[in-house]
Amino acid sequence: MELNYIEHIGIAVKDLESAIKFYENKLGLKCYSVEEVLDQKVKTAFFKIGQTKLELLESTSPDGPIGRFIEKRGEGVHHIAFAVDNLEKQLEKAENDEILLIDKTPRKGAEGLDIAFLHPKSTLGVLTELCEKKT
């Protein structure tokens, strides 16, 4: 697999507005974007630190992936995302390397990225997202 850089770290939160205030007021970061991704049942907020971003994720439905995550594990780090070129090729390589795929084909994510997730059962317990920015 060919990873370019850490695109973002996803953090599950119960209350997006409170979390934004914490990151801005206590850590001195600036939220530059809030977006809802309807098909993932999530509302996101982004902060940039150098080249890397933090993505706060609030579930918009208890049965969404973030809602289920928080119910099971509580708030905290949800996933790490890597930027890649040619996402479809990277998924093919991952599958050939016997990495379990949650997404066999890319789908649309926040910030207009094409995304796909690798299953944590085959990535040492870390939910891993691959992201490609289409130009």
C-alpha positions as CSV (number, residue, x, y, z in Angstrom):
1,M,0.0,0.0,0.0
2,E,1.2,3.5,-0.7
3,L,0.2,6.1,1.9
4,N,1.1,9.8,1.3
5,Y,0.5,11.3,4.8
6,I,-1.9,11.3,7.7
7,E,-5.0,13.1,6.3
8,H,-6.8,13.3,9.6
9,I,-7.6,11.7,12.9
10,G,-11.3,11.1,13.6
11,I,-12.6,11.7,17.2
12,A,-16.1,10.6,18.2
13,V,-17.9,13.1,20.4
14,K,-21.3,13.2,22.0
15,D,-21.9,16.9,21.6
16,L,-20.2,18.6,18.6
17,E,-20.8,22.2,19.8
18,S,-19.3,21.6,23.2
19,A,-16.3,19.7,21.6
20,I,-15.7,22.6,19.2
21,K,-15.6,25.0,22.1
22,F,-13.2,22.8,24.0
23,Y,-10.8,22.6,21.1
24,E,-11.0,26.3,20.4
25,N,-11.0,27.7,23.9
26,K,-8.8,25.2,25.7
27,L,-6.4,24.1,22.9
28,G,-6.4,27.3,20.9
29,L,-7.4,25.6,17.6
30,K,-9.8,27.1,15.1
31,C,-12.7,25.1,13.6
32,Y,-12.7,25.9,9.9
33,S,-15.6,23.7,8.7
34,V,-18.7,22.0,10.0
35,E,-20.5,19.6,7.6
36,E,-23.1,16.9,7.8
37,V,-22.6,13.6,5.9
38,L,-26.1,12.3,5.6
39,D,-25.4,8.8,4.4
40,Q,-23.0,8.2,7.3
41,K,-25.4,9.8,9.9
42,V,-22.7,12.1,11.2
43,K,-22.0,15.8,11.6
44,T,-18.3,16.7,11.4
45,A,-16.1,19.6,12.5
46,F,-12.5,20.1,11.2
47,F,-9.4,21.7,12.7
48,K,-6.0,21.9,11.0
49,I,-2.7,21.4,12.8
50,G,0.2,21.7,10.3
51,Q,-0.7,19.4,7.4
52,T,-2.8,17.1,9.6
53,K,-6.5,17.6,10.5
54,L,-8.6,16.6,13.4
55,E,-12.2,15.6,12.5
56,L,-14.7,15.7,15.3
57,L,-17.7,13.3,14.7
58,E,-21.1,13.6,16.2
59,S,-23.7,11.0,15.4
60,T,-27.0,12.3,14.0
61,S,-28.7,9.0,14.7
62,P,-28.2,6.5,17.5
63,D,-28.0,3.7,15.0
64,G,-25.3,5.4,12.9
65,P,-21.7,4.2,13.1
66,I,-20.6,7.0,15.5
67,G,-23.6,6.5,17.7
68,R,-22.9,2.8,18.0
69,F,-19.2,3.5,18.6
70,I,-19.9,5.9,21.5
71,E,-22.5,3.5,23.0
72,K,-20.0,0.7,23.0
73,R,-16.7,2.5,23.7
74,G,-17.5,6.1,24.7
75,E,-16.0,9.2,23.3
76,G,-12.5,9.2,21.9
77,V,-10.3,8.3,18.9
78,H,-12.4,6.6,16.3
79,H,-10.1,6.3,13.3
80,I,-7.0,7.4,11.5
81,A,-7.1,8.4,7.9
82,F,-4.4,8.4,5.3
83,A,-4.3,10.3,2.1
84,V,-3.6,8.1,-1.0
85,D,-3.5,8.4,-4.7
86,N,-5.7,6.0,-6.8
87,L,-7.9,4.8,-3.9
88,E,-9.4,2.0,-6.0
89,K,-5.9,0.6,-6.6
90,Q,-5.0,0.9,-2.9
91,L,-8.1,-1.1,-2.0
92,E,-7.2,-3.8,-4.5
93,K,-3.7,-3.9,-3.0
94,A,-5.1,-4.1,0.5
95,E,-7.4,-7.0,-0.4
96,N,-4.6,-8.8,-2.2
97,D,-2.6,-8.5,1.1
98,E,-5.6,-10.1,2.9
99,I,-6.7,-6.9,4.7
100,L,-10.4,-7.0,5.4
101,L,-12.3,-4.2,3.7
102,I,-15.3,-2.5,5.1
103,D,-15.7,-0.6,1.8
104,K,-14.8,-2.5,-1.4
105,T,-15.4,0.6,-3.5
106,P,-14.9,4.3,-2.6
107,R,-17.7,6.4,-1.3
108,K,-18.1,10.1,-0.7
109,G,-17.0,11.5,2.6
110,A,-16.6,14.9,4.3
111,E,-14.8,17.7,2.5
112,G,-15.5,16.1,-0.9
113,L,-13.0,13.3,-0.4
114,D,-13.5,9.8,-1.7
115,I,-13.1,7.4,1.2
116,A,-13.0,3.7,2.1
117,F,-12.4,2.0,5.4
118,L,-10.2,-1.0,6.3
119,H,-11.6,-3.3,9.0
120,P,-9.8,-3.0,12.4
121,K,-9.7,-6.8,12.7
122,S,-6.9,-6.8,10.1
123,T,-5.3,-3.5,11.0
124,L,-4.2,-4.2,14.6
125,G,-7.4,-2.9,16.1
126,V,-7.3,0.5,14.4
127,L,-10.1,1.6,12.2
128,T,-8.2,2.9,9.1
129,E,-9.6,5.2,6.5
130,L,-8.1,5.8,3.1
131,C,-8.9,9.1,1.5
132,E,-8.4,10.5,-2.0
133,K,-9.0,14.1,-3.1
134,K,-10.3,14.2,-6.6
135,T,-9.2,17.3,-8.5
